Amino acid sequence: MEIRLAQAEDLPQILAHDRWIAKDVLSGKIERGEAAVCIDGGAFAGWLRWGLFWDNTPFLSMMHLLPRYRGKGFGSQMMAFWEGEMQKQGYSVLMTSTSSAETSQYFYQKLGYTAVGSFTPPGEPLELIFTKKL
């Protein structure tokens, strides 16, 4: 398994699965080094992308593994990659969020993230906000 920063040639593969982001926005994230991919035996397994909350705190906005790669430790390794990249850039606090209706909240807690707040987007379940100090 390989986890690396996404490159321009990864754009079509990510967009084939990521329905939550526009092509030009994702392209910009790739150019700025704000996206990564997970490749297993040459096959695309998943991706993650991030930005800055308040323009100063890394915020993981998406981590997604294709179903056949879940429950095998890939997600933990992807998070470790992201956390390492953020630490190299000098950040000491990270943020992410997830819907209270999703089990990923337990995944983040297992990795040392702490729920620090929440909000309710219109027509959506409660969104939990997590932080982690590196």
N, C-alpha and C positions, 0 to 999 in steps of 0.2 A: 504494500500500500504506500502511496505517495501523497503527501499533502504539500501544496505549493501555492504561491500567489497565482491568481488567474492571469491568463494572457489573452490577447485579442482573439486567438483561435479557439478559445474556450467559450466565447460569447454565444455562438449558436446552441451549444450543448446546454449551457445554463438556461438560456431563454426557452428552450424546449420544455423545461420543467418549472421555471420560475415565472409564474403568472402574476406576481405581485409587483413587478418593476418594469418600467419602460426601457426599451432597447438603448436609447441615448443615455439614460441615467446609469444603466449598468455599464455601458461602454466607458463612461466617465469614471466610474468606480474602479474598473479594471485599470484604466490609465493611471489613476492615483494610487494604486496598490491597496484598494479597499475591498478586495474580494479574493477568495481562495477556493481551490477545488481539491477534491479527494478523488484519486484515481486508484483503482484496484486491478492489478493485472492488465493494465491498458484500458480498462472499462471505467467510464464516468460513474462515480458512486455518490457524489454530493457536492455541495458548495456552501460557503458562508460569505456574508458581506456585512460591512459595517460603515459607520460614519462617526461624526463627533456630535455628542449631545452638548448643548451650550457652547459649542465650538471649542471645547477643551477636554471632554471626557469621551473615550471610545465607547460607542454604543453598538453592540452586535444586533443588527436588525433582522438577520435571517441566518439560520443554520438549518440545512435540510439534507437528509440522506434518503436516497431511494429505498423503498421498502425492503428489498432483499439484503441491504447492508446494515439494517438496524439491529441493535442488540448484540453487536459483535465488537464493541469497543471503538468503532470508527469515530463516533460522535465525541467521545472523550479525547481522542487523539486530535481531532479537528479543533476542539476548544483549547487544548494545550498548545497547538500551533499558533492560534490566534493570540492567546495570552502571552506567549513568548514573543511574538511580533510586536505586541503593544508594549511589553516591558522593554524591548530593544529600543523602542522609540521614546522611552522615558516616562511612560504613563504608569501611575501607581494605583489607579482605581478604574474599574471597568463596569459597564452597565449593559443590561439586556432586559427584555420583557417577554412575557408569554401570556396567553389567554389562561384564565383560571379553569377553563373547560378542557385544557390540554394537559397531558401527563408530563410534558417537558418541564413543568415547574419542579418536579421531583428530580429530574436529571440535573438541572442547574443547582438545586440545593445540595445534591450529592457531590458536586464539584466545588462546593464552598461558597456559592452565591447566597446572599441573604435578601429576602423580600424587604423592601424599604418603603413601598407605597403601591398605589393602584389608582386606576381611573376606569371609567366605563365609556368606551367609544359608542357613539349613537348606533343602536341596533345590534351591538355586539356584547359578548360576555365581559365580565370584569377582566381588565388587563393588569397583570402583576408586574411590578418593576423590581429588578434585582440588581445588586451591586456586589463587587468582590474587590477586596484590597489585595494587591500583588505583593 
